Amino acid sequence: PFGLRRQALGVLRILSEKRLSLDIKALFEQARATFAQQGKTLDAGVADGVFAFSLERLRNLLREGGAAPDEVEAIVAQNPTRIDLVNLRLEAVRAFKKLPEAEALAAANKRIRNILKGVDAELAPPQSALFAEDAERALSTAMNALAPKVEALVGRQDYTGALSALASIRADVDHFFDKVMVMADDPKQRANRLSLLHHLGRLMNRVADISKLAQ
């Protein structure tokens, strides 16, 4: 077991320190396929198992590097496969935590996760025609304006910029939760509001799971 841990840590360090743009989970799948070509069939879930094992080593590696537990969980909870980008995401999380809006947005994100537990992940996009409150219209408008900016920043691997951009939506998120009853009696209205929160959660977590930063 200790040898396996050392080997996993070695792989993680190489990918991180050499900034190799390789997908570690895809590498495990490729290795499994290579065994199959040699007549050694491995269980279908072995790559997932090795990936999960590696993520546990990544947790330890980040903690040893001085990362706080909530920062580590914000990164690892998303099952990152590009290890070369982990430190960039970690730097972004640290910068985000210093923003005055961070605590409120992290708490809102945690609330969204709790509301959406057990809800179908394949919710249809929210429909503006079903909005009944000004607060949900305002949040939808803010999200639609913010999403392209966040996606562009993520595409350029500017994760700090992407998380910082989220600060602009704090007032609209707070207003929504103050004024809107998500679990409305009308099923269409309720589903539409859940969809709005689903898409908000995805936008907020493009870089890291910021719900892990909530106190």
WOHUHU-V633793 format. One record per residue. N is the residue number from 0. RES is the residue in one letter. SS is DSSP state (A for helix, B for strand, O for the rest). PHI is phi in radians with two decimals (* if undefined). BURIAL is b if it has 24 or more other ideal C-beta (glycine too) atoms within 12 Angstrom, else e. Layout:
n: {N:N}
res: {RES:RES}
ss: {SS:SS}
phi: {PHI:PHI}
burial: {BURIAL:BURIAL}
//
This chain:
n: {0:1:2:3:4:5:6:7:8:9:10:11:12:13:14:15:16:17:18:19:20:21:22:23:24:25:26:27:28:29:30:31:32:33:34:35:36:37:38:39:40:41:42:43:44:45:46:47:48:49:50:51:52:53:54:55:56:57:58:59:60:61:62:63:64:65:66:67:68:69:70:71:72:73:74:75:76:77:78:79:80:81:82:83:84:85:86:87:88:89:90:91:92:93:94:95:96:97:98:99:100:101:102:103:104:105:106:107:108:109:110:111:112:113:114:115:116:117:118:119:120:121:122:123:124:125:126:127:128:129:130:131:132:133:134:135:136:137:138:139:140:141:142:143:144:145:146:147:148:149:150:151:152:153:154:155:156:157:158:159:160:161:162:163:164:165:166:167:168:169:170:171:172:173:174:175:176:177:178:179:180:181:182:183:184:185:186:187:188:189:190:191:192:193:194:195:196:197:198:199:200:201:202:203:204:205:206:207:208:209:210:211:212:213:214}
res: {P:F:G:L:R:R:Q:A:L:G:V:L:R:I:L:S:E:K:R:L:S:L:D:I:K:A:L:F:E:Q:A:R:A:T:F:A:Q:Q:G:K:T:L:D:A:G:V:A:D:G:V:F:A:F:S:L:E:R:L:R:N:L:L:R:E:G:G:A:A:P:D:E:V:E:A:I:V:A:Q:N:P:T:R:I:D:L:V:N:L:R:L:E:A:V:R:A:F:K:K:L:P:E:A:E:A:L:A:A:A:N:K:R:I:R:N:I:L:K:G:V:D:A:E:L:A:P:P:Q:S:A:L:F:A:E:D:A:E:R:A:L:S:T:A:M:N:A:L:A:P:K:V:E:A:L:V:G:R:Q:D:Y:T:G:A:L:S:A:L:A:S:I:R:A:D:V:D:H:F:F:D:K:V:M:V:M:A:D:D:P:K:Q:R:A:N:R:L:S:L:L:H:H:L:G:R:L:M:N:R:V:A:D:I:S:K:L:A:Q}
ss: {O:A:A:A:A:A:A:A:A:A:A:A:A:A:A:A:A:O:O:O:O:O:O:A:A:A:A:A:A:A:A:A:A:A:A:A:A:O:O:O:O:O:O:O:O:A:A:A:A:A:A:A:A:A:A:A:A:A:A:A:A:A:A:A:O:O:O:O:A:A:A:A:A:A:A:A:O:O:O:O:O:O:A:A:A:A:A:A:A:A:A:A:A:A:A:A:A:O:O:O:O:A:A:A:A:A:A:A:A:A:A:A:A:A:A:O:O:O:O:O:O:O:O:O:O:O:O:A:A:A:O:O:O:A:A:A:A:A:A:A:A:A:A:A:A:A:A:A:A:A:A:A:A:A:A:O:O:O:A:A:A:A:A:A:A:A:A:A:A:A:A:A:A:A:A:A:A:A:A:O:O:O:O:O:O:O:A:A:A:A:A:A:A:A:A:A:A:A:A:A:A:A:A:A:O:O:O:O:O:A:A:A:A:O:O}
phi: {*:-1.14:-1.13:-1.12:-1.11:-1.09:-1.13:-1.12:-1.09:-1.08:-1.09:-1.10:-1.16:-1.07:-1.08:-1.32:-1.24:-1.59:0.88:-1.44:-1.45:-2.10:-1.54:-1.15:-1.19:-1.13:-1.11:-1.14:-1.13:-1.14:-1.12:-1.08:-1.13:-1.13:-1.05:-1.08:-1.12:-1.62:1.42:-1.97:-1.33:-1.86:-0.98:-1.06:-1.64:-1.14:-1.12:-1.11:-1.14:-1.19:-1.11:-1.07:-1.06:-1.19:-1.12:-1.14:-1.16:-1.10:-0.96:-1.11:-1.08:-1.18:-1.14:-1.11:-1.41:1.79:-1.27:-1.25:-0.95:-1.20:-1.15:-1.07:-1.16:-1.06:-1.46:-1.24:-1.04:-1.60:0.89:-1.13:-1.82:-1.72:-1.18:-1.16:-1.76:-1.09:-1.14:-1.12:-1.18:-1.13:-1.07:-1.15:-1.11:-1.10:-1.17:-1.09:-1.05:-1.45:-1.30:-1.12:-1.49:-1.05:-1.08:-1.15:-1.21:-1.12:-1.12:-1.13:-1.13:-1.12:-1.12:-1.06:-1.04:-1.16:-1.12:-1.53:-1.05:1.43:-1.55:-0.95:-1.21:-1.72:-1.16:-1.20:-1.01:-1.09:-1.86:-1.07:-1.14:-1.63:-1.23:-2.00:-2.03:-1.05:-1.14:-1.35:-1.13:-1.13:-1.13:-1.08:-1.09:-1.13:-1.10:-1.11:-1.33:-1.42:-0.94:-1.08:-1.16:-1.10:-1.08:-1.13:-1.16:-1.10:-1.05:-1.59:1.06:-1.61:-1.23:-1.10:-1.10:-1.13:-1.20:-1.13:-1.11:-1.12:-0.99:-1.19:-1.71:-0.99:-1.05:-1.21:-1.16:-1.06:-1.12:-1.06:-1.21:-1.31:-1.93:-1.97:-1.55:-1.09:-1.50:-1.16:-1.16:-1.22:-1.08:-1.20:-1.16:-1.10:-1.10:-1.18:-1.23:-1.11:-1.12:-1.05:-1.19:-1.03:-1.26:-1.13:-1.06:-1.11:-1.16:-1.18:-1.84:-1.14:-1.80:-2.76:-1.45:-1.26:-1.10:-1.22:-1.58:-1.24:-1.31}
burial: {e:e:e:e:e:e:e:b:b:e:b:b:b:e:b:b:e:e:e:e:e:e:e:b:b:e:b:b:e:e:e:b:e:e:e:e:e:e:e:e:e:e:e:e:e:e:b:e:e:b:b:e:b:b:b:e:b:b:b:e:b:b:e:e:e:e:b:e:e:b:b:b:b:b:b:b:b:b:e:b:b:b:b:b:b:b:b:b:b:b:b:b:b:b:b:b:b:e:b:e:b:b:e:b:b:b:b:b:b:b:b:b:b:e:b:b:e:e:e:e:e:e:e:e:e:b:e:e:e:b:b:e:e:e:b:b:b:b:b:b:e:b:b:e:e:b:b:e:b:b:e:e:b:b:e:e:e:b:b:b:b:b:b:b:b:b:b:e:b:b:e:b:b:e:e:b:b:e:e:b:e:b:e:e:e:e:e:e:b:b:b:b:b:b:b:b:b:b:b:b:b:b:b:b:b:b:b:b:b:b:b:b:b:b:e}
//
